Amino acid sequence: MSIRIVKVKSVEKQAEYVINLLNKFNDYLLLLSGGKSPEELYFQMANNDSFKLPRDTAQVDDRWGTFPMHEFSNYRMIKDSGLLVRIEREGRRFHPMLIGENTVEKTSILYASKLSDLFVEYAGRIIGVFGVSEAGHIAGIVPDSPAIASEELVIGYKSGDKYGERVTLTLNTIRNHVDVAIVLLNTKEKLKAFEDIMREEEIAKFPALVFKEMEDVEVICISQ
């Protein structure tokens, strides 16, 4: 296990740090989480010309809805940042998780097939951007959810929260396929919660404990 914690003074500095970190890698697959934590990062990825876009970018998770651009979708958040426009303009590829009007089960199967191909192509060069809630959930993996023990690459399930259903990479996928995890914590409270979670043992209750099982994890937090 190698978890490094870096403190910066603002979300703008956090995004700049991550961009500089990503620019050190070559020919990698970038996996993007949703939520509020990475909003500034995705905005800077879209507008900072110093960021070198990877050939392929995909999603870690999304909130299920009846169509891809629904109000709470992570896809919409990423699109609203302007990042998808830049990806298309530069001839790169983005792989959305929610496609058409499929069922949550079919969406999971289709996305797992896509990721399986990408994981083969980019084996050893896969970087994921994650947030962590104060309760310890990451991606679309809430405590005690089927995504914790599933052997599938991607799973869709009823989350029991306001989003109803989620589609997400499983913990198994994160631990076995993500080579570098970049974790964004945007408040001192989240850093304290993260440090407390790392002292826990029940991964079913605290999915973020998967980071303790990974070789390369960098936590970038706001210090004030």
N, C-alpha and C positions, 0 to 999 in steps of 0.2 A: 504494500500500500504506500502511495505517495500523495498526500494531500498538502498542497501549498496554499497558504492564505496571503493574499496581497491586498493592502488597504489603499484606497484612493479617496479623493475628496469630493467627487461629484459623479453623477451618472455620465456626464460628458467625458470625464477622465476615465471612467470605467470602460466606456465604449472605445475610446482611443487606445487604451491598454489592450483590449481584446483584438482590435484590428491589427495592432503591431505584432501581437502574438500570432495571429492567423497568417500574417504575411511571411512568417518564418517557415511555413509549410509549403510543400509543392505537391500539386496533383492529388488533392484529397477530396473526400466526400464530406460535405458540411450538413449536419442535422440540426434543425432549428426547433426549439420549443416555443410554446405560446406563453400567454400570461402577460403581466405588466412589466416584469423585470427586464426583458430584452428590448423594449420599445425604442429606447434611445440608441441602442446598438444597431438595430435594423435600420433606423433612420440614417445613421452615419454610414452604414454599409452602402446605402443607396446613394448618398451624396458626397462621400469622401473619396475623391479620385485616387487617393493613395492606397485604398483597399483593393487588393487583387482578388477579383471574384474567382472562386473555384469553378471547374467545369460543371459540377453537379451539386445541387442543393436540394435537400428533402426535409420532411417534417418529422419531428419526434412524436407529436400527438395533435389531436384536434377534438373539438367539442362537436358532438353529433348534431345535425340539424336536417331539415328537409331539403336543403340545397346548399352548395358549397360556400356561398357568400353570405350566410346568415349572420345576424348581428353579433353573435358571440364567437364566431369561428376564428381560430388562430390564423387560418389562411387569409381571412379578411384583414386581420391586424398586420400581417406581413405585407399584404398588397398595399394597404394604406400607408405604409412606411415609404413606399416608392421603390422598394427593393426589387419587386418583380419587373417593373419597367426597366430598371437597369439590367437585370439578368437577360431579359429579352433583347434589349438594345445591343448588348455585347455578345449575343449569340451563345449564351450559356443556357443551362437547363435547370428548371425548377420542377420538382415532382410533388404535386399537391396530393394530400391524403384523401380529401373528399372529392370524388369525381361523379358527376351526374346525380341521378336519383336512386342509387342502389340502396339495398338494405345495409345496416351496420355490419352484419355478418359478411356480406359479399364485399363490402368495402375493405374489411380487414384482410380477406383472402387476396384481393387484387393488389393491395398495397404490400402485403407480405411477398408476393411474387416479384413485384418491382424491386423491393429492397434486397431480396435474395440475389438478384442479378447485380445490383450495385455493390453489395457486400463482397461478392466474388471479385469484381473489378477493382475495388478499392481496399482489399484486405490489408490490414496493418496501417491504413491511412484514413481512418474515419474519426472525425471530430464532432462532438455534440455540445450544443449550448443548452444549459439547463437553468431553471430557477428552482428554488426550494421553498415551500410554504413553511410557516412557523409550526405547523402540525407535522411536517416531515414528508409531505407528498411531493413527488417529482413527476415531470411529464404529465400523462393522464392517469397516473397510478396513485389512487387513493388508498389509505390503509384498509387492509383486509379484502382487497379487490382480487378478482381472478387474475389480473395482470402480474401479481406477485409470484405465483407458482407456475404459471403457464409456460409450457415449452415452445409455444408458437412464437414467431417473430413479431406478429402484430395481433392485437386482440381488441374486439369491441365488446362493451359490456354496459350494464346499467349501473351508474356510479352512485345513485342515491342522493346526489346533490342537485343544485339548481340547473345544472346542464343536462340532466337526465341520462344521457348516454355519452360515452367517450370512446374514441379510437386511439390506441396508443401502442408504442413499442412496449414490450414486456420487460421486466427486470432481467430476465434471462438474455434478452437481446442486448440490453445496455451493458451488462457485465461481460458478455462474450464477444461483442462486435465493436463497441465504442472504444477506440484506442486512447483518445484524449477527451476528458470531460472538462468543460469550462462552465463553472457554476457562478451565477450572478446573484449577489445578495445586496439589496438596495437600501437596507436600514440597519442600524446598530442592533435593533431588536431581532432582526432575522439572523444576524451573525451570532448573537447569543443563543438563539434557538438552535442554530446549526451546530454550534459547539456542544450544546446539551444533547442533541440527537446523536452525535457521534459517540457519546458515552453509553448509549442504549445498546440493546442486544437483539430485540425482536424486530426483524425486518418486516414482518407482516404489519406491525403497527407503525413502523417508521421506514417507508420505502427508500428514503435518502441514504440509509445505511449501505446501499449497494456501492456507494462511492468508496467505502472502506475496503471493498473487494477489488478495486480497480488499481491499475498500475500508475496512471497519470491523471491526476485531478488538480485543477487550479481553481481556487475560489477567489473571486475578485469582489470585494465588499466596499461599501461606502463607510468611511470612518467618522463622518460627522453628519 
